[in-house]
Amino acid sequence: MMPRRLAVARLWYEGNSFAPVTTGIEIFRAREWVAGEAAKDFYRGTATEIGAAVAFADSQPDWQVEFLLCTAAPPGGPVTADAFATIRAAILDGLRQQAWDAVYLSLHGATVLVDNPTPELDLLRDVRAIIGDVPLGASFDLHAHLAPDILAQLSVAAGYKTYPHIDMAETAMLVLQAVTATAENRLTPKMAIAKLPAILPSFNMRTTDGPMAELQQLAQEWRDKPRMIDVSLFGGFAYGDSPFAGPSIIATSDGDPDLAQQAVEALSAAMAARRDDFYVSIPAPAEGLRQALSCQTPGLIGDKPAAVIDPSDNPLSGGIGDTPGLFRALLELRPNVPAVFGFFWDPPLVARCHAAGLGQRLTAALGGRVTPAFGAPVEVEATVLALTDGQFRNLGPMETNLPVNLGRTALLDVQGIKVIITESCQTPNDPGYFRLHGIDLDKTGLLCVKAKNHFRAAFKPLTRAIIEIDAPGPASPNIRHYSYRHAPPHLYPFDESRREGS
């Protein structure tokens, strides 16, 4: 008996519609752009969706798994039309090459283009048109904003259950097993979806505590019911301006559409009851720094830094690695403990540092390079402490062992503060980021980073406190700062009077 054929492809990107920069094809090529045997080599042993697909291929001799284009880029501004056209063509052309028994897609759910807010739904429709009634499964990020029409395109869908996202591989494996079981006539998936009419910021969306933790516990009770394949909660991505903006719940049962419908209705009501719990108030930079310096942990053994994180310029929310608010407050505070600031995205400054060499002093303007809209540059005198090629592998629990390429980097000393400068805009969510620069966290008193909740996955056990601050930036916790063009006008907390052009 010939093995069945499974096609695997990936387009993973989270787009901030309000970021002042766009994302071109070169950004995808720099992070993940592989196919065929190269994809298996790249992802094998990584805690990622395609890492799970490789493990599936290695363990299922009855399935011949073909890896079409697998690509991802760090979250940022809208993707250019040309970049998406290139990715779309590669995936669709691969699907046209032969007949398939099942297809699996690793998607994000919050991709936006410069000229199109619905590219993933369009891609799913294109895939369905090519493969006909072949079982099609997809995994999504917890922050996906999903259209009800995906039920007409997909046989199986599931999303991450954790935030920080440390179950990417497990989510993919669930979908892979379900979609191949469907092809083998061992499952009959029936899906239901419900949408919540709101845009929820993700600051208090962690699954370790708070309202999303409570909702995941309720969802688990539904997942434990007989004949239930999966129940996934999606919080949506507040900075993605989409006609499908906002949270959603998808339930998939084995042949029981009523069970799936009951689950999404119950969980939608539970999410609506907790809606306001997702909105939080966080301190300004100076106050957050003072809190970090004053916090103590009774009985703490050993030294750990206090971390202050700036989610408004978090690249994984579409931040630009360029806003100076937290750094300016750090300089003004003049902390009496060893401090590290990660990071500024400034390729020209990195080039200057590499040309100058170790130990050299130079003047620099930090922040405000991409745009002064979030604060003027900070003029400094700096000494070059370290230069790197920007290459490391993740050490923490999120995307474990995945190769990371920051481009070249430089470590500067600015008034006793160590400042990391990079050629690419990527969040410092992994301890390998700091090890690359020779930074010993046990000898750091204050760690200031452009990051958000994913930072906690690796750094919660490595820090004595993590404090978020509210500074000007493209991913502010106050979503009322943004004017949406595509999101439905009735979504909470907006109304028609707050629409763009009103």
C-alpha positions in Angstrom: 0.0 0.0 0.0 1.4 3.4 -1.0 1.8 5.9 1.8 -0.7 8.7 1.9 0.5 12.2 1.0 0.5 15.1 3.5 1.4 18.6 2.4 2.8 21.0 5.0 3.3 24.8 4.6 3.7 27.7 6.9 3.0 31.5 6.9 3.4 32.8 10.4 3.3 36.6 10.8 1.5 39.0 13.2 0.9 42.4 11.7 0.5 45.7 13.6 -1.7 47.9 11.3 -0.5 51.0 13.1 3.2 50.5 13.0 5.0 53.1 10.9 7.1 50.5 8.9 6.2 47.8 6.5 7.5 44.2 6.2 9.0 43.1 3.0 10.1 39.7 1.7 13.7 40.1 2.9 12.4 40.0 6.5 10.8 36.6 5.9 13.9 35.3 4.2 16.1 36.4 7.1 14.2 34.5 9.7 12.5 31.4 8.2 12.4 30.6 4.5 12.8 26.9 3.8 11.2 24.0 2.0 11.8 20.3 1.3 14.6 18.5 3.2 16.0 21.9 4.2 12.9 22.5 6.2 13.2 19.2 8.0 16.8 20.0 8.9 16.0 23.5 10.0 13.1 22.7 12.3 14.0 19.2 13.6 14.2 19.3 17.4 12.6 22.7 17.7 9.5 23.4 19.9 7.6 24.9 16.9 4.7 23.9 14.7 7.0 22.7 11.9 9.2 21.0 14.4 6.1 18.9 15.3 5.5 18.2 11.6 9.0 16.9 11.3 8.5 14.7 14.3 5.2 13.5 12.7 7.0 12.7 9.5 9.7 10.8 11.3 7.2 8.7 13.3 4.5 7.9 10.7 5.7 5.7 7.9 2.2 5.4 6.5 2.4 9.1 5.6 4.7 10.7 3.0 5.1 14.3 4.3 6.2 17.0 1.8 7.3 20.3 3.1 6.3 23.2 0.9 7.4 26.8 1.7 7.7 27.3 5.4 8.2 31.0 6.3 7.9 33.4 9.2 9.0 36.8 10.1 9.1 38.7 13.5 5.9 40.6 14.1 5.9 44.1 12.7 4.1 46.4 10.4 1.8 45.4 7.5 3.3 43.0 4.9 3.9 44.4 1.4 1.6 43.2 -1.3 4.6 41.9 -3.3 5.9 39.9 -0.3 2.6 38.2 0.2 2.1 37.5 -3.5 5.5 35.7 -3.5 4.7 33.6 -0.4 1.2 32.8 -1.7 2.4 31.7 -5.1 5.1 29.4 -3.6 2.5 27.6 -1.4 -0.1 27.3 -4.0 2.3 26.2 -6.7 3.5 23.5 -4.4 0.0 22.3 -3.8 -0.6 22.1 -7.5 2.3 19.7 -8.1 0.4 16.5 -7.0 -2.7 15.1 -5.4 -2.8 15.1 -1.6 -4.6 13.1 1.0 -4.4 15.9 3.7 -2.9 19.4 4.0 -1.6 21.1 7.2 -1.0 24.8 7.4 0.9 26.6 10.2 -0.7 30.1 10.3 -0.8 32.9 12.7 -4.3 34.4 12.2 -3.3 38.1 12.5 -1.4 38.8 9.3 -2.3 42.0 7.6 -1.1 43.5 4.3 -0.6 47.1 3.4 -3.6 46.9 1.0 -5.5 43.9 2.4 -6.7 43.1 6.0 -7.7 39.5 5.2 -4.8 37.7 3.5 -5.0 34.4 5.5 -8.7 33.9 4.8 -7.9 34.6 1.2 -5.1 32.1 1.2 -7.3 29.4 2.9 -9.9 29.9 0.1 -7.2 29.6 -2.5 -5.9 26.4 -0.9 -9.4 24.9 -0.7 -10.1 25.7 -4.3 -7.0 23.7 -5.3 -7.4 20.7 -3.1 -11.1 20.3 -3.3 -12.6 18.2 -0.4 -9.3 17.0 0.9 -9.0 17.4 4.7 -7.4 20.7 5.5 -6.1 21.5 9.0 -4.5 24.7 10.4 -3.0 25.8 13.7 -3.2 29.4 14.9 -1.7 31.7 17.4 -3.8 32.5 20.5 -3.9 36.1 19.2 -5.6 35.2 15.9 -8.6 37.2 14.8 -10.6 34.6 12.9 -13.4 34.9 10.4 -16.6 32.8 10.8 -16.0 31.7 7.2 -13.0 29.7 8.1 -15.4 26.9 9.1 -16.2 26.5 5.4 -12.5 26.2 4.5 -11.0 24.1 7.3 -11.7 20.5 8.4 -9.8 21.0 11.7 -8.4 24.1 13.5 -6.7 24.6 16.9 -4.9 27.4 18.6 -2.2 27.7 21.3 -3.5 27.2 24.8 -0.6 29.1 26.5 0.5 32.7 26.6 3.5 32.9 26.7 3.3 30.5 23.8 5.1 27.3 24.9 2.8 24.8 23.3 3.3 25.5 19.6 4.5 22.0 18.9 1.7 20.4 20.9 -0.9 22.4 19.0 0.5 21.5 15.6 0.6 17.8 16.6 -3.0 17.9 17.6 -4.0 19.3 14.2 -1.7 16.9 12.3 -3.1 13.9 14.1 -6.7 15.1 13.6 -6.4 16.0 9.9 -4.7 12.7 9.1 -7.2 10.7 11.1 -9.9 12.5 9.1 -8.3 11.4 5.9 -8.2 7.9 7.2 -11.9 8.1 8.0 -11.2 7.6 11.7 -12.6 11.1 12.6 -15.5 13.2 11.4 -14.7 16.7 12.7 -17.6 19.1 13.3 -16.6 22.7 14.1 -18.4 25.7 15.6 -17.2 29.3 16.2 -18.4 32.2 18.3 -17.1 35.8 18.2 -17.1 38.3 21.1 -17.9 41.9 20.0 -14.9 43.5 21.6 -11.2 44.4 21.0 -9.2 43.1 24.0 -5.6 44.3 24.8 -3.3 41.4 25.5 -1.5 42.9 28.6 -3.6 40.8 31.0 -4.2 37.9 28.6 -1.6 35.6 30.1 -2.7 32.0 30.7 -0.8 31.7 33.9 -3.1 34.0 35.9 -6.0 36.4 35.4 -9.1 36.1 33.2 -7.6 34.0 30.4 -6.3 31.5 33.0 -9.9 31.1 34.3 -11.2 30.8 30.8 -8.7 28.1 29.8 -9.7 26.1 32.9 -13.3 26.3 31.7 -12.2 25.3 28.2 -10.3 22.4 29.5 -13.6 21.0 31.0 -15.1 21.1 27.6 -12.0 19.5 26.0 -12.3 16.6 28.5 -15.8 15.7 27.3 -16.2 12.5 25.2 -16.1 13.1 21.4 -14.5 16.6 21.8 -11.4 16.9 19.6 -10.4 20.4 20.7 -11.6 23.7 22.1 -9.5 26.8 21.5 -9.8 30.4 22.8 -8.5 33.2 20.7 -8.0 36.6 22.3 -7.4 38.5 19.0 -4.6 40.9 18.3 -5.6 44.5 19.3 -3.2 46.2 16.8 -4.4 44.2 13.8 -7.1 46.2 12.0 -9.3 43.5 10.6 -13.0 43.0 9.7 -12.7 40.0 12.0 -11.0 41.8 14.9 -11.7 40.5 18.4 -11.8 37.3 20.4 -13.3 34.0 19.1 -13.8 30.5 20.3 -13.6 27.4 18.1 -14.7 24.0 19.2 -14.3 20.8 17.2 -16.1 17.6 18.0 -16.0 14.1 16.5 -19.4 14.0 14.6 -21.4 16.0 17.2 -22.1 19.5 16.0 -24.4 20.2 18.9 -21.6 19.6 21.4 -19.3 22.0 19.5 -22.0 24.7 19.4 -22.8 24.3 23.1 -19.1 24.7 24.0 -18.6 27.9 22.0 -21.8 29.5 23.3 -20.9 28.7 27.0 -17.3 30.0 26.6 -18.4 33.1 24.7 -20.7 34.0 27.6 -17.9 33.3 30.1 -15.5 35.5 28.2 -18.1 38.3 27.9 -18.5 38.2 31.7 -14.8 38.7 32.2 -14.3 41.3 29.4 -13.4 44.3 31.5 -10.8 42.2 33.4 -8.6 42.4 30.3 -8.2 46.1 30.6 -5.4 47.1 33.0 -3.6 50.3 34.1 0.2 50.3 34.3 2.7 52.9 35.6 4.7 55.5 33.7 8.4 54.7 33.1 9.9 56.6 36.1 7.4 55.1 38.5 8.0 51.6 37.1 11.7 51.9 37.5 11.3 53.1 41.1 9.1 50.1 41.8 11.7 47.8 40.3 14.5 49.2 42.4 12.5 49.0 45.6 11.1 45.5 45.2 12.4 42.8 47.5 11.7 39.1 47.6 11.8 37.6 51.2 14.0 34.6 51.5 15.5 35.0 48.0 18.6 32.9 47.5 21.1 34.5 45.1 21.0 37.6 43.1 18.3 38.2 40.4 17.6 41.4 38.4 14.3 43.2 38.5 13.0 43.6 35.0 11.1 46.6 33.6 9.4 45.8 30.3 8.1 48.3 27.7 5.2 46.6 25.9 4.4 49.7 23.9 7.5 49.1 21.8 7.5 45.3 22.0 8.5 44.0 18.5 6.2 40.9 19.0 3.3 43.4 19.1 4.5 45.4 16.1 6.9 47.6 18.0 9.7 49.3 16.1 12.6 49.0 18.7 13.0 52.7 18.5 11.0 54.5 21.1 13.1 56.3 23.8 10.7 56.8 26.7 12.0 54.0 29.0 15.6 54.7 28.2 15.3 58.4 28.8 13.7 57.7 32.2 16.5 55.2 33.0 19.2 57.8 32.3 17.4 60.4 34.4 17.1 58.0 37.3 20.8 57.2 37.4 20.3 53.8 39.0 23.0 52.7 41.6 22.8 49.0 40.4 24.2 47.4 37.2 21.7 48.1 34.5 21.1 46.6 31.0 18.9 48.1 28.3 17.7 45.9 25.5 17.4 47.3 22.9 17.5 49.8 20.1 17.0 48.8 16.4 19.6 50.9 14.6 21.5 49.3 11.7 23.5 52.5 10.8 24.7 52.7 14.4 25.7 49.1 14.5 27.7 49.6 11.3 29.5 52.6 13.0 30.3 50.6 16.0 31.8 47.7 14.0 33.8 50.2 12.0 35.1 51.9 15.1 36.0 48.7 17.0 36.0 47.6 20.6 36.8 50.2 23.2 36.2 53.1 21.0 34.0 56.1 22.0 31.4 57.7 19.8 28.5 60.0 20.0 25.1 58.6 19.1 21.4 59.5 19.0 19.4 56.6 20.6 15.7 56.2 19.6 13.6 58.4 17.4 15.4 57.2 14.3 12.4 55.6 12.6 10.0 58.3 13.7 10.0 61.1 16.4 6.3 60.5 17.0 7.0 58.6 20.2 9.8 60.9 21.5 12.9 62.7 20.3 16.3 60.9 20.1 18.5 60.8 23.2 22.0 62.2 22.5 24.7 60.2 24.3 28.4 59.5 24.5 29.0 55.8 24.3 31.9 53.2 24.5 31.8 50.0 22.4 32.0 47.1 24.8 31.2 44.1 22.5 30.5 43.3 18.9 28.6 40.2 17.7 27.3 38.5 14.6 23.9 38.2 16.2 23.6 34.4 15.9 22.3 32.2 18.7 19.7 29.5 19.4 16.9 29.9 21.9 17.5 28.4 25.3 14.2 29.1 26.9 10.8 27.3 26.8 9.4 29.3 23.8 10.6 28.1 20.4 13.3 26.1 22.1 16.4 25.5 20.0 15.1 27.7 17.1 18.0 29.6 15.4 17.8 33.4 15.8 19.6 35.9 13.6 19.6 39.5 15.0 22.0 40.7 12.3 25.1 42.2 13.7 24.9 43.8 17.1 26.8 46.0 19.4 26.9 46.4 23.2 27.5 50.0 24.3 28.3 51.6 27.7 26.3 54.7 28.2 26.8 56.3 31.6 27.4 52.9 33.1 24.3 51.4 31.5 24.9 48.5 29.0 22.8 49.2 25.9 22.3 46.6 23.1 22.0 47.9 19.5 20.8 45.5 16.7 20.5 45.3 12.9 17.1 43.6 13.1 14.1 44.4 15.3 13.5 41.3 17.5 12.3 41.0 21.0 14.8 39.9 23.7 12.7 37.1 25.0 15.4 34.5 25.4 18.4 34.2 27.8 20.5 33.4 24.8 20.0 37.0 23.6 21.9 38.3 26.7 24.4 35.5 26.8 25.4 36.4 23.2 26.5 39.8 24.5 28.4 38.4 27.5 25.8 39.7 30.0 25.6 37.9 33.3 22.0 38.3 34.6 23.1 37.3 38.1 25.3 40.4 38.1 22.6 42.7 36.7 20.4 44.7 39.1 18.0 46.2 36.6 17.0 44.7 33.2 15.0 47.0 30.9 13.6 45.5 27.8 11.2 46.2 24.9 9.0 43.1 25.5 5.7 41.9 26.9 4.2 38.7 28.2 6.4 36.2 26.1 9.4 37.6 28.1 7.9 35.9 31.2 8.2 32.4 29.8 12.0 32.3 30.2 12.6 35.2 32.6 10.1 34.8 35.4 12.4 32.3 37.2 15.4 34.4 36.4 14.1 37.7 37.8 12.9 38.9 41.2 10.1 41.0 39.7 8.7 41.9 36.3 7.1 45.3 36.0 5.3 46.6 32.9 5.4 50.4 32.1 3.3 52.6 29.8 5.4 54.7 27.5 4.6 56.2 24.0 4.8 53.6 21.3 3.0 51.8 18.5 1.6 49.0 20.8 0.2 51.1 23.6 -1.9 49.4 26.3 -4.5 52.1 25.6 -6.1 51.0 22.4 -8.3 54.1 22.3 -5.2 55.8 20.8 -5.7 54.0 17.5 -8.1 54.6 14.6 -9.5 51.5 13.0 -10.7 51.5 9.4 -11.7 47.8 9.0 -12.8 46.6 12.4 -16.6 46.7 12.9 -17.6 50.0 14.6 -19.7 48.4 17.3 -16.8 46.6 19.0 -16.2 47.4 22.7 -14.7 49.8 23.8 -15.3 51.8 20.7 -18.4 53.3 19.1 -19.1 55.1 15.9 -17.9 58.5 17.2 -14.3 57.1 17.7 -13.9 55.9 14.1 -11.2 57.3 11.8 -12.4 60.5 10.2 -15.1 61.1 12.8 
